[in-house]
């Protein structure tokens, strides 16, 4: 059998006639293509993190829904009378755009209810369970249960002052439903960002 030195002439190994294929030249990207590639990568990352955050919120919402369901199922119920209701304000402190402390106002809604357990009467507030930065978001609850309305509440047997609305699904699961809507909006936005980013990074068909 012939050895490798006999198989390949020296001029082929060391000269210009190398048997190894020459590397194909990498086409240079235009500034517009570089910008699209950069935006595509950033958009994918942003869409991924937004989607992961939305899924995390969904898991938290599922946990809260299970807790609410367990309380409504196990807590005793009572017939309560609405003696007051209204929108309230809550001041929130957080870090501002330039790193300094700033304040904002969130709005919530609650009912004041009165119910009797045995010979004792309890009067306690029941919160809708979430706050928003726009007061108009709470207007939907105005007039839902006017003063004097009789509603069903579930109360903690170890602390009857802690009660929860059990009148209907919308009121009982209001915080969960509000979070689910926000999660759907976030998840839709994250997926849209990923799809748009992939479109930006897709190779453009050559003309001609």
Legacy VTK file of the C-alpha trace (Angstrom):
# vtk DataFile Version 3.0
C-alpha trace
ASCII
DATASET POLYDATA
POINTS 208 float
0.000 0.000 0.000
1.281 3.494 -0.851
1.911 5.805 2.026
0.384 9.264 2.392
3.551 11.025 1.205
3.271 9.167 -2.080
-0.462 9.749 -2.352
-0.149 13.585 -2.230
2.426 15.429 -4.294
4.417 17.994 -2.369
3.169 20.709 -4.686
-0.378 19.770 -3.775
0.260 19.788 -0.011
2.405 22.868 0.248
1.613 24.676 -2.959
-1.423 26.433 -4.236
-3.127 23.223 -5.236
-4.205 22.283 -1.703
-6.861 19.527 -1.672
-8.702 21.296 1.165
-11.552 23.493 -0.110
-10.968 27.188 0.244
-13.143 29.006 2.769
-16.025 30.801 1.181
-15.981 34.557 1.745
-18.491 35.782 4.358
-20.700 38.436 2.792
-20.419 41.767 4.564
-23.593 43.000 6.217
-24.886 46.398 5.319
-25.530 48.907 8.157
-29.258 48.306 7.750
-28.826 44.536 8.066
-26.619 44.954 11.149
-29.265 47.183 12.742
-32.006 44.659 11.983
-29.914 41.826 13.419
-29.252 43.819 16.603
-32.898 44.806 16.997
-33.948 41.218 16.349
-31.678 39.862 19.068
-32.756 42.498 21.580
-36.408 41.945 20.715
-36.106 38.187 21.220
-34.506 38.648 24.621
-37.084 41.211 25.706
-39.954 39.057 24.440
-38.547 36.009 26.241
-38.248 37.788 29.599
-41.695 39.382 29.259
-43.213 35.980 28.467
-41.442 34.339 31.423
-42.680 37.118 33.717
-46.232 36.639 32.418
-46.061 32.876 33.045
-44.789 33.559 36.565
-47.757 35.841 37.224
-50.071 33.165 35.879
-48.662 30.679 38.382
-49.138 33.184 41.217
-52.706 33.812 40.039
-53.397 30.080 40.016
-52.129 29.838 43.610
-54.309 32.765 44.719
-57.318 31.246 42.960
-56.777 27.979 44.826
-56.575 29.832 48.149
-59.768 31.764 47.438
-61.537 28.584 46.336
-60.442 26.785 49.503
-61.682 29.624 51.705
-65.041 29.867 49.933
-65.472 26.106 50.226
-64.470 25.695 53.874
-65.496 28.960 55.553
-69.037 29.297 56.945
-71.333 31.803 55.279
-73.600 34.509 56.539
-76.184 36.888 55.178
-74.711 40.398 55.369
-76.060 43.881 54.753
-74.068 46.495 52.875
-73.927 49.600 55.074
-71.387 51.572 53.023
-69.092 51.435 50.004
-66.741 53.599 48.014
-63.437 54.163 46.252
-60.393 54.733 48.445
-56.929 56.084 47.730
-53.612 54.517 48.657
-50.316 56.371 48.439
-47.485 54.323 46.967
-43.818 55.215 47.315
-41.304 53.927 44.791
-38.060 54.804 43.056
-38.449 57.416 40.344
-36.971 57.560 36.856
-33.799 59.301 38.057
-33.318 57.126 41.140
-34.977 59.452 43.627
-38.056 58.650 45.726
-41.409 59.503 44.216
-45.044 58.975 45.089
-48.105 57.895 43.190
-51.715 57.124 44.057
-53.482 53.810 43.591
-57.226 53.336 43.894
-59.237 50.478 45.306
-62.810 49.691 46.267
-64.394 48.238 49.375
-67.748 47.590 50.969
-68.612 47.935 54.626
-70.848 45.036 55.600
-72.666 44.048 58.763
-73.648 40.493 59.682
-74.613 38.587 62.788
-73.143 35.363 64.126
-75.200 34.116 67.006
-75.800 37.016 69.370
-72.830 39.060 68.105
-72.859 41.503 65.206
-69.766 42.179 63.124
-69.174 45.217 60.944
-66.130 44.874 58.725
-64.774 46.170 55.407
-64.422 43.811 52.466
-61.900 44.897 49.874
-62.213 44.082 46.190
-58.666 42.740 46.428
-56.638 44.849 44.019
-55.688 48.469 43.295
-55.010 50.351 40.080
-53.436 53.672 39.226
-56.481 54.955 37.350
-59.518 55.872 39.441
-61.783 55.169 36.470
-60.930 51.465 36.732
-62.859 51.306 40.007
-66.021 52.930 38.659
-67.340 49.541 37.496
-67.915 48.596 41.124
-69.977 51.694 41.950
-73.577 50.719 42.457
-72.891 46.990 42.210
-74.073 46.457 45.786
-75.822 49.647 46.962
-76.283 50.417 50.640
-78.998 48.235 52.135
-78.317 45.336 49.748
-78.184 41.899 51.358
-75.299 39.757 50.097
-73.636 36.471 51.037
-70.217 36.567 52.686
-67.816 33.840 53.785
-66.010 34.541 57.041
-62.987 33.091 58.797
-64.321 31.058 61.746
-61.232 31.916 63.798
-61.617 35.638 63.030
-65.079 36.569 61.717
-63.925 40.133 61.051
-61.996 38.662 58.123
-64.678 38.077 55.508
-64.826 37.615 51.762
-67.544 38.240 49.211
-69.274 35.018 48.186
-72.147 36.528 46.219
-70.944 35.770 42.685
-67.883 34.634 40.740
-66.929 38.115 39.482
-66.799 39.598 42.973
-65.256 36.583 44.712
-62.386 36.192 42.225
-61.929 39.865 41.285
-58.169 40.029 42.083
-57.482 36.814 40.163
-59.469 37.915 37.121
-57.736 41.290 37.108
-54.295 39.645 37.180
-55.250 37.143 34.481
-56.190 39.971 32.140
-52.846 41.650 32.740
-51.014 38.335 32.204
-52.780 37.734 28.897
-51.781 41.214 27.739
-48.156 40.645 28.766
-47.931 37.192 27.222
-49.445 38.405 23.961
-46.962 41.268 23.867
-44.003 38.969 24.572
-44.964 36.515 21.848
-45.513 39.375 19.392
-42.038 40.749 20.163
-40.459 37.342 19.497
-42.298 36.909 16.192
-41.419 40.405 14.999
-37.780 39.853 15.990
-37.626 36.623 14.012
-39.032 38.432 11.018
-36.339 41.103 11.331
-33.587 38.461 11.423
-34.976 36.418 8.540
-32.731 36.525 5.430
-34.022 38.891 2.824
-34.484 37.473 -0.711
-31.899 38.766 -3.104
-33.098 40.884 -5.961
-32.062 39.910 -9.492
LINES 1 209
208 0 1 2 3 4 5 6 7 8 9 10 11 12 13 14 15 16 17 18 19 20 21 22 23 24 25 26 27 28 29 30 31 32 33 34 35 36 37 38 39 40 41 42 43 44 45 46 47 48 49 50 51 52 53 54 55 56 57 58 59 60 61 62 63 64 65 66 67 68 69 70 71 72 73 74 75 76 77 78 79 80 81 82 83 84 85 86 87 88 89 90 91 92 93 94 95 96 97 98 99 100 101 102 103 104 105 106 107 108 109 110 111 112 113 114 115 116 117 118 119 120 121 122 123 124 125 126 127 128 129 130 131 132 133 134 135 136 137 138 139 140 141 142 143 144 145 146 147 148 149 150 151 152 153 154 155 156 157 158 159 160 161 162 163 164 165 166 167 168 169 170 171 172 173 174 175 176 177 178 179 180 181 182 183 184 185 186 187 188 189 190 191 192 193 194 195 196 197 198 199 200 201 202 203 204 205 206 207
